[in-house]
Structures are given as structure tokens and as C-alpha cells.
Amino acid sequence: MRWNSFIGVGAISLFMSGPWLIGLSELPMAALSMAAHAAETPAPLSPAALAAAMADYRLKLAEYQKLHGAYATEADRYWTSVADKRRARNLKRRRHQTIELADYVLTQPPVYSGPPEPVNPAAAVEAVAPKPRKVVPVVADFLREAVGQFKFRPELPANELEFKTAYAKVAQAAGLSKVQAVRIYGFEAGGNGQYDVQAGLEYPRPDAHATTTALGYNQLLSTNSVELLAEHGDSFIALLKRKAASSSPARRQVLAAKIALLQRMIKVSRSVPDEWREHEKLGNEPKGLGIHALNLDIDVGPLLQTQKLMDSVVFARRKGVRQTLTAAELEMMNLTGDGNGFDMVSMPDAMRDKVPTANFFQPSGYAANPVAIRNNTVARLIAATDVKMDKEITLPGAKALAAQFP
């Protein structure tokens, strides 16, 4: 089952280009930060100074609680209205009724503009090391778990061009256009990303670190890999069998072994209910990380990367979208989930500059997404996506991929 999620972490990492790295190398920096923090810890206040500071704190706290409380009440009303309108739209669609402008919240979310919450001077001040960054598995981990869990070593391409050629062939056969495939590659993989590019590591920076398990040309999460295998594994097997039938004896033997391993992985992916939360749980376990390594395989990787986009295309067609989705529209579905993405791409152009992007978010996801806040209508968000695509497709990686399409 496709996860019809609200825009959240995925959108942030893709717009801001910021993946993540396993952090053993950060321990020395953590130690330095802790030492610096300890050195900066203020001396305890005298009783008289503490009393004066507490009096000032109580005044500031009362003012903060008054202003922030009013904001929180207004925000709750706003986001409740967003959720209510969304449910009403879904009901109208099930009844085949026309969605109108009034079916969306047309105002922007309230913004808190008061003072920050004051710090209690009586609270104990302790020298605590900075909270360590969440450890995100990277390619080395996927490969290790593939061997450990399945005795599987992905067949890596001889070079980047070989993978691009394989991907273009699969994408075109599935029905993706050259423009869709190349522009989405540019957006997702930074225009120059290789087949093993991971979210946050698209650009060479000394402080780069993996932000999610999102991997490859279309940035599949480990959850996506498990889900795609569970839902389309039989199709992948059939495609590999057809490929083997037209291959040399030696190549046929390699593909036969790969098919047997893939069947084992499919069985694991189907060992949990076909629900996003269950796939997410499995995707973050050793077996799921081993399955994620399939994205690196020259035969299976292009199938997974393509299927993620084709699921959105098929969803839109099933819902009645007959026109070919632009790359930016398809990216909305790729980023936000099919349900929310369809809500945007099925919207008439005349409505897009009037409907706030907040209609497609949960409150926490919206607050964490500066791009959607800045480009705060559907029209502006799609336009911003197009601008990024326009830039990224001029890079060598995108040009090399484009050259693999007829």
C-alpha cells in the first residue's frame, strides 16, 4: 500500500540537499564540544541575584504564556480546519463530486511573533555533551546486511554510465518519458548523483552526513524498497526471467541465482502486513537494510527506482488524470505521497496560486519545511521545483542520463 504521507522530512532533505553519515568520526568533535560547554558554564548566582532573576523570569514567563497561549489556540483551530477540509475533500472525491476552492483552507497558518520562552535561572546548569546526531545507515551498512542476512552481494555496475543505460531502458519501457526521468533525477539526485547517492551526500562537503536511507536516482527509502518488493516482487521476478531467457548461458546462471535470492527477500517483505508502518519497521531492521541494497544491483536497482515513480503515474491515472504529468507534478506525488500529490496535480491551474501548501501538511511537517513555508501556495511550490530542476539538468550527470534515451 502506498503511503499517502504529508510532506515532511523527505521534502526537506531533497530541497535542502542534506543527507547523513554514521557518526563514529564525530566523537572527537563531541568531546571538544562538551569541553567547550563546560568551560562556558556560568558560575552559580548569589541568593540576592537569584531572587532578582527569578522575579524577572516570572514576569517574562507570564507574558510568554499569555501570548503563546493565544497563538496555540489559533493554530489549533487552523490545523483542525485543514484536517476537516481534507476529510471533506476525500469524501467528495469518493462521491465523484467536484472539488472547489472553498474545499481548501485559503489562509496561511498563524505565525508566532512573540518573545521566546524564558529560561528558568533556578534550573540546574549542567555540562552536558551535545545530543549526538541520529545514526543513519549508509551504503556500507546496506551491503553488510545484504551479505549477513541473505548472503547476497549486489552486482554493481562496471561504471556509472552502465547503470544510467540500464535505468533509461527500464524507465522508457515502463512508460516514463525522457523529460520526466531526467528532471526528477536532477531534482532527487542533485543533477550529478551516482546510482549509490544517498540523501544528504549529494554534494561533496566536509560536513556532509546522511540524513535518511533515501538512495539512488529517485531516492528510495529502505521502507520504499521493502514495500515495492512486497507489492511488485512477482513482476520483478517475471522481468528477470524474461531477461535470463534471452541471455548467454553464463549470464543466465547469474540471473538464476539472483532470482532465487530475490524470492527469499520477497518472502521476508511479505512477512508483515502491507502497511507503511509495518514496512517502515522492517525497513529499519537488518533484513530490511539488506533488501535496500537491491537498489545497487544493475538488474534490480533500475526496476525499483522506476517502479516508485510508476506507482504514482498509475495512481493518478486510476483517479482520472488523463494528461501526462509534468516532471514537477510527478515529483509532488513522489515527495508527498500519492494521495496528497494527486490532490495538488488534479487541481485546476486557476486554483493553484490561491491554495496554501499547508493544506497538504501535518503541523509538525509544515513547521520543519522552510521551502513549503517560503513557497506557500501550490503554484509557488511547483514553480520552485521546476526552477531547481532547470538548474540541475544542466549538470553532467543529468546530461549523461538524457543521452541514454532515444
Buried (B, 14 or more C-beta within 10 A) or exposed (E): EBBBBBBBBBBBBBBEBBBBBBBEEBEEEBEEEBEEBEEEEEEEBEEEEBEEBBEEBEEBBEEBEEBBEEBEEBBEEBBEBBEEBBEBBBEBBEEEEEBEEEBBBBEEBBEEEEEEEBEEBEEEEEEEBEEEBEBBBBBEBBBBBBEEBBEBEBBBBEEBEEBBBBBBBBBBEBBBBBBBBBBBBBBBBBBBBBBBBBBBBBBEEEEBBBBBBBBBBBBBBBBBBBBBBBBBBEEBBEBBEEBBEEBEEEEBEBBEEBBEBBEBBBEBBBEBEEEBEBBBBBBBBBBBBBBBBBBBBBBBBBBBBBBBBBBBBBBBEEBEBEEEBBBBBBBBBBBBBBBBBBBBBBBEEEBBEEBBBBBBBBBEBBEBBEBBBEBBBBBBBBBBBBEBBEEBBEBEBBBBBBEBBE
